[in-house]
Amino acid sequence: MSPPRDDSPLATDPVRVDKWLWAARFFKTRSLASEAVDGGKVQVNGDRAKPAKLVRPGDEIRLRLGPYEHILRVEATAERRGPASAAAVLYSETEASRTARERLHWQLTKAAPAIDAEKGRPTKRDRRELERFRKR
């Protein structure tokens, strides 16, 4: 007979990294979390991780989601996915990571678009001007 298990959402037992990313709500499904880990988008303590890599409280996880990179410290582990309030307790993000993400977000949103979407396709004259500009 197995020992009784504490069913509290937060624990300190080691958990697979793909399961932890799913429980911490970085990915909508475990399979998406597993694909990200397989794709090299996740590092645990500076090493490239596999989906079955166990994470414990105190571990550092580097996670790349699109153009953004999150540097997280595991505060607790969870076997199951719970509400967002419980997921926020599972990790803490470093201040440097947060400021770098906010700076990148500002740059991406404030960058001027290369082509005006309202005008539609460039005309023949516009294309010729672009070609002349590129040849300089």
C-alpha positions as CSV (number, residue, x, y, z in Angstrom):
1,M,0.0,0.0,0.0
2,S,1.4,3.4,-0.9
3,P,1.8,6.1,1.7
4,P,-0.9,8.8,2.0
5,R,-0.2,11.7,-0.3
6,D,-0.8,15.3,0.4
7,D,-3.1,16.6,-2.3
8,S,-2.3,20.3,-1.7
9,P,-1.6,22.1,-5.0
10,L,1.9,23.2,-3.9
11,A,4.6,20.8,-2.9
12,T,8.4,20.5,-2.8
13,D,8.6,17.1,-4.5
14,P,10.5,17.0,-7.8
15,V,8.3,17.3,-10.9
16,R,9.0,16.9,-14.6
17,V,9.8,20.2,-16.3
18,D,7.1,19.9,-18.9
19,K,4.5,19.2,-16.2
20,W,5.8,22.1,-14.2
21,L,5.6,24.5,-17.2
22,W,2.1,23.4,-17.8
23,A,1.0,23.7,-14.2
24,A,2.6,27.2,-14.0
25,R,0.5,28.2,-17.0
26,F,3.3,29.0,-19.5
27,F,1.7,26.5,-21.9
28,K,-1.9,25.6,-22.6
29,T,-1.2,21.8,-22.9
30,R,1.5,19.4,-21.6
31,S,2.2,18.4,-25.2
32,L,3.0,22.1,-26.1
33,A,5.3,22.3,-23.1
34,S,7.0,19.1,-24.1
35,E,7.5,20.3,-27.7
36,A,9.1,23.5,-26.4
37,V,11.5,21.6,-24.1
38,D,12.4,19.3,-27.0
39,G,12.9,22.3,-29.3
40,G,15.6,23.7,-27.0
41,K,13.5,26.6,-25.7
42,V,14.0,25.6,-22.1
43,Q,17.1,25.4,-19.9
44,V,17.3,24.2,-16.4
45,N,20.2,25.4,-14.3
46,G,22.0,26.4,-17.5
47,D,21.7,23.0,-19.2
48,R,19.4,22.2,-22.1
49,A,16.6,20.1,-20.6
50,K,14.6,17.1,-21.8
51,P,10.8,16.9,-20.9
52,A,11.5,14.3,-18.2
53,K,14.1,16.5,-16.4
54,L,13.1,16.9,-12.7
55,V,12.8,20.4,-11.3
56,R,12.9,21.2,-7.6
57,P,12.4,24.5,-5.6
58,G,15.5,26.6,-6.1
59,D,16.2,25.6,-9.7
60,E,16.6,28.3,-12.4
61,I,14.6,27.9,-15.6
62,R,15.3,29.9,-18.8
63,L,12.3,29.9,-21.0
64,R,12.0,31.5,-24.5
65,L,8.5,32.3,-25.6
66,G,8.5,34.0,-29.0
67,P,10.9,37.0,-28.8
68,Y,10.7,37.1,-25.0
69,E,13.0,35.2,-22.6
70,H,11.9,34.5,-19.0
71,I,14.4,33.7,-16.3
72,L,12.4,32.0,-13.5
73,R,13.3,30.6,-10.1
74,V,11.2,27.6,-9.1
75,E,9.5,28.4,-5.7
76,A,7.3,25.3,-5.5
77,T,6.1,22.4,-7.6
78,A,2.7,21.2,-8.6
79,E,1.5,17.9,-10.2
80,R,-1.8,19.4,-11.3
81,R,-2.8,22.6,-13.1
82,G,-4.7,24.9,-10.8
83,P,-6.1,28.4,-11.0
84,A,-3.9,31.3,-12.1
85,S,-3.5,32.5,-8.5
86,A,-1.9,29.1,-7.5
87,A,0.3,29.1,-10.6
88,A,1.7,32.5,-9.8
89,V,3.1,31.1,-6.5
90,L,5.1,28.4,-8.3
91,Y,7.8,30.7,-9.6
92,S,9.4,34.1,-9.3
93,E,10.9,36.0,-12.2
94,T,14.2,37.8,-11.8
95,E,14.1,41.6,-12.0
96,A,16.6,41.7,-14.9
97,S,14.4,39.3,-16.9
98,R,11.3,41.4,-16.2
99,T,12.9,44.7,-17.2
100,A,14.5,43.2,-20.4
101,R,11.1,41.8,-21.4
102,E,9.4,45.1,-20.8
103,R,12.1,47.0,-22.8
104,L,11.7,44.5,-25.7
105,H,7.9,44.8,-25.6
106,W,8.2,48.6,-25.8
107,Q,10.6,48.4,-28.7
108,L,8.4,46.0,-30.6
109,T,5.2,48.0,-30.1
110,K,6.8,51.4,-30.8
111,A,8.7,50.3,-33.9
112,A,7.4,52.0,-37.1
113,P,6.1,49.5,-39.6
114,A,8.2,49.3,-42.8
115,I,5.1,49.3,-45.1
116,D,1.9,51.0,-44.4
117,A,-0.8,48.4,-44.2
118,E,-3.6,50.8,-45.1
119,K,-2.2,51.6,-48.5
120,G,-2.1,48.0,-49.6
121,R,0.3,46.6,-52.1
122,P,3.1,49.0,-53.3
123,T,2.7,50.4,-56.7
124,K,5.2,50.0,-59.5
125,R,6.5,53.5,-58.7
126,D,6.8,52.6,-55.0
127,R,8.7,49.5,-55.8
128,R,11.2,51.4,-58.1
129,E,11.8,53.9,-55.3
130,L,12.4,51.1,-52.8
131,E,14.9,49.4,-55.2
132,R,16.8,52.7,-55.7
133,F,16.9,53.2,-52.0
134,R,18.3,49.7,-51.4
135,K,21.0,50.1,-54.0
136,R,22.5,53.1,-52.2
